[in-house]
Amino acid sequence: MHCRWLVVAWTLLSVGCAHSKRAPEAELPKYEHVFQKPLTEALAATRELLEARGYTFEDTEDPNQLVTTWSEPDRAGTLNTTYTRYLVTGIQVAPRQSVVRIFRMTQQTTGNDVEWRKLWWKVATERWEQTSNPFVKEVDLDQDDTMTKRLSMLRGAQHGARDLDLEQALTLRLESAPSVEVLAGNVAEEKRPDPVRAPEFYLERWKDEAVAAGPCTPPVRGLAELLHPGLTLLIGEQLGSNEVPDVVGHVVCQAARTGLAVVLGLSLPETEQARVDTYLSSPGAPADQDALLEGRFWTRAYQDGRSSRAVMDLIDRVRALRAAGLRVTVVAYDTDVLNGSERDAAQAQVWTKRRAAKPDEVQVVLAGNTHTQMKKGTQWDPSFTPMAHLMKDHRSLVVLEMSYAQGLRWGCDLDRDSKLACGIVGATPAPKVAALPGQSPHILLQPTSANESLQGLLYVGRLTASLPAILGPRVEPPKDPRQAPRPPGRDRPLPGIF
């Protein structure tokens, strides 16, 4: 093997042919993780992550590369010393899809006091090697190899390996944040899209209500032990998935079949309540579905996941349960004229007043997980007071956070220019809510003190994206490169470690 060939390998840049041991294959994921983000945004987030850990950056000719300066160990000179730096390479897969690889590069200097060179000469040479930046120089190792010219050879024998822990931290930074909820007044209104009304658009549960009113399958394990008159169940979600509305439908169905009166709270503005009530009392035919979706909430230019196809189907499922004689209804409890703590205070007031009027009703409230946290404050507003905190005195409050496996969802976020963008985004769970796919829905309560409300996790499975209802099923999300067999040019197998 020609030594210079290794320059194009992502995991090693070396003047010599030095090799490190190959890591066990079991420690490497099978596929690359493809971010549902433009490459510029993914690299900017990578820079912020490394800067937060104290690293500074060298200049590079390639805008798709980041290189940190060498670390300064406590002791250098003629002693055996290891220096480290990070090399980041980005690949744009599509306009809103990218891959980021982070390599931890190491270089060792070996001291030998019996060498004829004087100590000051060796120290000066080592310092020059550490402070010089070969990434902005072309080293003519191979006239025909443009990759060699772009990366250049680092001086001295160096070893590189994928830092999978750092890549996981980047994934959580990009994919575990709450989705932006778009309210009237916080974004400029644009031209509304024309509604799609192809025949395959319409839900068909109304054609066979007997099937729709059948058993609640699959049952949610752990729910039966919680059910009792007066229960308030707050469920925090990542917006825009198929799985959460589906599992919440199971919860509502299972609770209503015990004979309890159940109200489902959806984060729809209260201005949609009249349309929802009309639909719940209708046969659910295509004309009824059209009427439900006539409101501005469903036709906004920016759809944030609360108006998804899955939420529309959840409303239709409640309609079918009512047609079967169960005591269940839907309340649109949100507002689109308030923001921040005022908005959450208004949301909490809806449920406080309803509890006073209906003390035995079971409240199942679905909300973005920022609103269901029990403690005050967020990263963007330390004084923020969430809805759940204001409801903590409810006598039978249970707060469940969504537990899920990595997947995709529909959401909105601000790009690097603070412009709102909505679409398919990655969904990576934080460690405390992460779970393997393939399990049946279940509730797992967590230990709390005697004076605290019950809290726990609601497992929903691996997330898939639910598109806005108004677009209909003809617009399908892209295939998930992390699970499907590898198509050419989409997901890329990880290189080995040399």
Secondary structure as UniProt FT lines:
FT   HELIX           3..8
FT   TURN            10..11
FT   HELIX           25..27
FT   HELIX           39..52
FT   TURN            53..54
FT   TURN            63..64
FT   STRAND          65..68
FT   STRAND          81..94
FT   TURN            95..96
FT   STRAND          97..109
FT   TURN            113..114
FT   HELIX           119..131
FT   HELIX           134..136
FT   TURN            143..144
FT   HELIX           146..151
FT   STRAND          158..162
FT   HELIX           164..175
FT   TURN            184..185
FT   HELIX           199..201
FT   HELIX           205..208
FT   HELIX           209..212
FT   TURN            224..226
FT   TURN            229..230
FT   STRAND          232..237
FT   HELIX           243..256
FT   TURN            257..259
FT   STRAND          262..269
FT   HELIX           270..272
FT   HELIX           273..280
FT   HELIX           286..292
FT   TURN            293..294
FT   HELIX           296..299
FT   TURN            306..307
FT   HELIX           309..323
FT   TURN            324..325
FT   STRAND          328..334
FT   HELIX           340..357
FT   TURN            359..360
FT   STRAND          362..368
FT   TURN            369..372
FT   TURN            382..383
FT   HELIX           387..390
FT   TURN            391..393
FT   TURN            395..396
FT   STRAND          397..405
FT   STRAND          407..414
FT   TURN            416..417
FT   STRAND          420..427
FT   TURN            431..433
FT   TURN            437..438
FT   STRAND          442..446
FT   TURN            450..451
FT   STRAND          454..462
FT   HELIX           469..471
FT   TURN            473..474
FT   TURN            481..483
FT   TURN            488..490
//
